Amino acid sequence: MKPFLLALSLLPVFAVAADDPAALSGGDTTVFDAGRNAFSYPAANMDADRRRDFAVGNSFFKKNWVTAPASTTARDGLGPHFIGRSCSACHALDGRGAPPAPGEQPLGLLIRLSIPGHDARAGVVPEPSYGDQFDNDAVQGVKPEGKVRVTYREIRGHFADGAPYSLRAPKYALVELGYGPLHPQTLISPRIAPQVVGMGLLEAIPEADILARADAEDRNGDGISGRPNRVWDARAQKTVLGRLDWKANGPNTYQQVAGAFLGDIGITSPLFPEHPCTAAQPDCKAAPNGGEPEIDLVDLDKTVFYTMTLAPPARRQLDDPAVKRGEVQFAKLGCAACHVPEHRTGELPGYPELSNQTIRPYTDLLLHDMGGGLADGRPDFEASGREWRTPPLWGIGLFKTINGHTDYLHDGRARNLSEAILWHGGEAQAARERFEALGKAGREDLLRFLSSL
């Protein structure tokens, strides 16, 4: 089947109106499918002509790139250094990556690098020999930057009712280095590839609405002091509000996609036309390329369109009494102070599907101090080494179905939703302690609610 026909056939399995508006995670864009393809649909309110553009973008998101020179000139230029050969290598079925199994190299998890200091445009000072990202694969004739080794230690605890739990604390080591030792002050930050649904809807939330929730000085005394990140927009050539990625260090989907093409696959674009080979990497600099740039503006735009318009799946089990009780617990524990349930999008030029929608992403898009347990110690623009953006929760109950795992948080350390909550500290410490104090039934209700998202 041709790519555009395939995408046009990807219609929601349950394309019916919801009795409860709370089911409409993405407003009119919402799709009703809880199967393996639940993250891969275009906005439900998209017309047929625009679905053709979605299909072209889908092909560039999912197809593998090959080493240059090749007869497939539209898709050659892989590397020189890379992590995956396609966007979907890390975001399988448009979903979430996982930390590597023992003895394997990461694919859906990348390692950000920097050294102390600040650069207004990069947000960080890249490590001198390896740049701002560690790539563990390379094309023939180029050395991989090295390998990533992840080990864990167990931290045991118990709930107030005596029920035991165990958390796994990761430790990261970069070994078999291809270009000499790392700078002695190297900072590293592991980042799991998140699900990519709803990115355009998050971009459509008015900036004023996001800033209205910021409370950096905690003037209301609730212990929550979310604040915005300010980041460099390479296309607009100015500093803007950060919305995307784990530290709100991404300004928009366009830059996110172009940055992933370059950093994760090694594909240059009109936005980022040069490979990030350092002075210590002559083989990287000498490697053949797939054109200048390797993905042109038209195909980049289609890939961005695809990523922008991937629709969130509808909520499920809304009539389940346990889900209803869990939703009450979610508010009582204080989770909704950061994981804000509902937003209204504004007018987003070029995207009528995403404009003026009531959406339920469960995020405030702000930075929060999450405590020492989750700290990576690596600043990113204005985000500190203890701060993370509140991640959207839509779709988290479908990770097992779509990607075959339930690894949560920014590095996948939490093996289930309960562990994810128990890792919360800093501004979320009080909410975490309230969760620990719940009885078994209360905990199960909360987890049941989260699994419905």
N, C-alpha and C positions, 0 to 999 in steps of 0.2 A: 504494500500500500504506500502511495506517495505521502511525503511528510505532511503536506497541507490537508490531505484528505484524512490522515490519521488524527490530526488535531481537531478537525471539524467533527470527527466522530466521538471525541472525548467529551461527551455531554454528561452532566450530572446524572447519577443513577436514580436519585429521588428528586426530580425537578418539580417540586410542589411547594406551595406556599406554606410557611410555618404558622401554626396557630399562635405560638408564643414568640414575640419579637426577640426575646433573649436568645433564641436559637440562631439568629442571624449575625454570626460573628463578624462578617464583612458587609453588613447591610445588604443591598441588592446584588452585590457581587458574590454572595455566599453560595457555595455548592453543597449539595446533599449527597455525600458519599463518605462512608467510613471504611472503605477498603484500601488496598495497597496504592491506588492512584489518587487518593484523596487530596494530595498536595499538588497535583499536576494539571488541574483544570484552569482554563481562562475564566475571568470574571463572568459570572452567570448572565450579567446584563450586557455583555459585549455582542455587537452585531457581527454578522457573518464575514463581511469584508475585513474587519479588523482581526478576526480569527485567523485569516491567512497570514497576516504579519506575525501573529502569535506563533503560528506553526513554523515560520522561517526561524524566528528566534529560538524556538524549541530545538530545532535541529542543531543550531550553533551551541546551544547549552549542553546538549547530550552527546554529540558526536565527538569522537577522538580526534585530536590533532596529531600530525605526523611530523617526522624530522624533515627539514629542508636539505637539499632540494628534492621535490617529489612531483609526480605527475598531477596529484591533487592539489594544484596551486592555491585553491581557495582555503585549504586547511593545512598547509604546511608551515613550519616555523616553530614547532614544539621546542621548548627550552631556550637557551642552553641548559639552565637549571630549572627544575620543576618539581612539583609534588604529585600532581595528577595530570592525565592526558585530556581531561575534559572537565567542565564545570560539574557534571553529574558524577564524576569520580569521587568527589567529596560530598556533594549534595545528591546522593542516590535517590531517585524518584522525587527530587526537589525537597528532600527531607534533611535529616540531621546526621552528621558524622558521629563517630565513636572513637574512643581512644584505642590504640593498637592492642591486639592480643599479645600475650607473652611470646617473644621471639620474632614478632612482626614489626615492620616499619609503619609509622602513621600515614594515613591517607586522608581521613576526615578530620585530622587534627594538625594544626600548624604551630610553629614556634616563632613568635615575634622576638626580635633582638634589638637592643640599643645599648648605649652607654650613657652615663649621667650627662645631663645638659639639655638644652632646649633649642629647637628650630621651629620658627613660627609656621613654616610651610609643611614640613614633614611631621611635626608634632613631637619628634624624638630626634636624637643624634644616632644614626645607624652605627652598628659595630663596624670598625674599619675594614676588616677582611671579608666579612660575610654579609654586610648590609643589614637591612631591617627585617629580614625573614630568612629562616634556615630551610634550605631546600635539600631533601635527601635523595634526589634522583637527578639524572643528567643524561643528555644525549651522548651517543658514541663519540669518543675523543675528548670529552669534557669530564672532569672529576666531579662526582657528587660532593656537596659541601660536607657531608658526613652522615652519621646515623643518630637517631634519637633513642635513648633508652629510658623507659618508664618503669619505675618500681613503686610498690605501695607498702605502707604499714597500716595496720589496723588500730583504730582508736575505739575502745569499747566504752559503752555507757548504758544507762537504763532510764526508762521513763519513770514518772512519779509513781506509777502503779507497780513498779518493779520489773516490767517487761524489758528485756535486754535489747540493745541495738549495737551495731558496729559500723563505723565509718572508715573509708579507706583514704588515707592521705598520700597523694602522689609525690614522687621525687623525680626530677627530670635531669638527665645528663646527656650532653652532646659529645659523641665519641667518634673515633675514626675520622678525625677532621681532615678535610682535603687541602686546606690552605693555611696550615699552621695554627698555632694556639689562638684562642679567643682573647680579646682584651681582658685584662684582669678584673675590670669593673663591669663586665657584661651583665646586662639585665635581660631576663627571658620571661616571656609570657605565653603559655600555651593557650590556644584558642580552638575550640571545636567548631566545625562548620555547622551553623544553625539551619533550621528549616527556612525556606525562602518565601513562604506564602505571605501575602499581605504587605510586602515592602512598600509598594506604591501607596497603599492606604495610609501607612505611617507617615510617608512623605507628605501626604495631603492634609495632615492635621495642622491647623494654623499655628504658626510660631507663638503668637500671643497666648494661645491656650496652654501651650507647654510651659511657657515662662510664668504664667499665672500660678502654676503649681509649685514653682521653685520657692524654697524657703531656706536658703543657705545658712542663715543665722538661727534657725528654729525659733522664730519669733512667737509661734503659737504654743511652744513648749510641749509638742507631742513626741519629741525625740526623733522626728523625721526631718532631715535637712537636705532634701534633694536639690541639686543644682545642675545647670546646663553645662555641657562642654561646648567650647568654641573651637572650630576646626577650619582648616584651609580647604576652600573649594577650588580645585585646580582649573575647572572650566570657567567659573565666574571670576577667578583671580582675586578672591577676597575671603575674609574670615566670616564664617556663617555658623549657625546653630548646628551642632552635631546631633544626629538622630539614630544612626545605624551602627551596627557592630557592637562588640561586647563592652566597649568603653565609650559609646556614643562618639567614636572617633571617625565615623563616616558621615559626610554631609548629605549624600543623596545616593540613589540607586545607580545612577549613571557612573559616578566615580567608583562605587563599590564594584560594579561589574568590570569596568576597565582595569581597576586595581587588581582584581582577582585574575583576570586574563594575564596580566603581567607577572604578578608575584607567584601565582599558583601553577600556571601553565607555561609561562615564558613567552606570551604572545603580546607583541607591541600593538598599539592602537593610536589613533589620532590624539587622544588625551595623554597617553604615556608612550611616546615614540621611541624610547631608548631602553635597551636592556640594562638592568642594574648590576652589571659586572663591576666588581671593585678592582682596584689597582693590583691586588694580590691574586687576581684570577685571569691570567693572560689567555688560557685556553677558552674561557667563557667569551672573551672579547673577540677571539679569532674564529669562533663557530659561525657557520653559514646561517643566514636568516631566510625567512620566507617572504621577503618583501618589506617595503618601508611605507606604511606600517603593515604588519602581518594580518590584522583584521581591519578592513576598511570601515569608513564611517557608516555606510548603509547597513552592513552586517552587525556592527556594534550597536547601532540604534535598534535594530530588530531584537537583538539579544536583551537589551535593556528593556524594551517594550514587553517582551516575554516575562522577564523577571518582575517588572513593575505590576503586571496584571495577573499573576498567579493568585488565585482566590483562596481565602481561608475556608476551611470546611465548617459546616454547621455544628453547633453544640448538640449533644445527644443526651438521652435519658433525663430530660428536664422534669418529667413527672415522677421520677424515682424519689420516694420519700427520703432516702439516704442522701441523694444529691441535694435536695432542698435543705436538709439539715446542715449539710456540709457547706453550702453557700452562706448560711447564717454564721457558721463557725469562721469562715474565711474573713468575714467582716469583723466579727467579735475579736478575733486574734490580732487584728490590725494589718492583715495582709493587703487589704484594699487601699491602704494609705499610699503604697508604692505601685502595686499592681492594680492601677485604676481601671475598673471594668469598662467604662464606656467613654467614647469620644465622638465628636462630630467632625467630619472632614470639611474642608473648604473647597473653593474652586481650584482645581489643579489643571492648568492649561495643557491641552492636548490629551487629557484623560477624562472624558465625561463619565466613564464608568465609575471612577474613583471619587468623583466630586459629590459633595453634599450628601454623604452617607453617614448614618449612625452605625458605628462599628464598636466591637467589644474585644479589644486586643489584650486587656489586662496589663497595661504598662503606663508609666508616666513619661518614658523616654529621658528621664533625668538620671544623673549620677548619684549614687549613695555609697557611703562608707559601709562595707559589708564585714568589717572586722579583720583581725589578723589571720584567722583560719583560711580565708579565701583570698587574702592579699597576694598579689604577684610581685609587689615592690617595684613595678615598672610604670612610671607616669606615661601618659599619652595625651598630648595637647594639655588641656587643663585638668584632666582626670589624674588623680593621685594613684599611687600604687595600692591603695586600699579601696578604691572606688570602682564600681561597675554600673553600667546602665541597667535599669530594670528591664529584664527580657520579656517580650510578649509571651503570654501563656497560650494563645490560641493554637490548637493542634497538639498540645503536649500529651493528651490522652491517646494519640494515634501513633506515637513513635514506634511502639512494639509492632504494630500491624504493618507500618510502612517500611521501617528500617531494621526491624528485628532485634531491637535492644531498648532498654529503658535507662540509658546513661544520661544524666542531667548535669546542669551547671556548665560553666564556661569551659571546663576541661574534661567533662564527662566522668568526674570522680564519683558522683552520686549514682548508685546502682538502682535507685528507685526514688519516687517522689518523697517518701518519708526522709530518706537520707539527704535529699536536696534541702528540705526545710531545716534539718538539724545542723547543716553547715552554716546557716545564716547567723551572722553576728553583727557587731556594730550597731547601726540604726535598726536592724531587724532582730537584735538580741531579745528584746522584750517579747516580740511575737513568737520567736523560737521557744522561749521559756513557757509561754502560755500553751504552745503545742505540746511540749514535754509534760505539762501538768494535766493534759486531757486523759481521760480514761480510754480504754481500747475502742469503745463504740464511737466516741467523739473523734478519735484519730481516723478511724475507718470512714466515717462520714465525710470528713474533710478530704481525704484522699479520693473518695468516690466522686466528690464534686470536681476536683482537679482533673480526674480522668474523663470527665464529661466535656471538658473544654476542647 
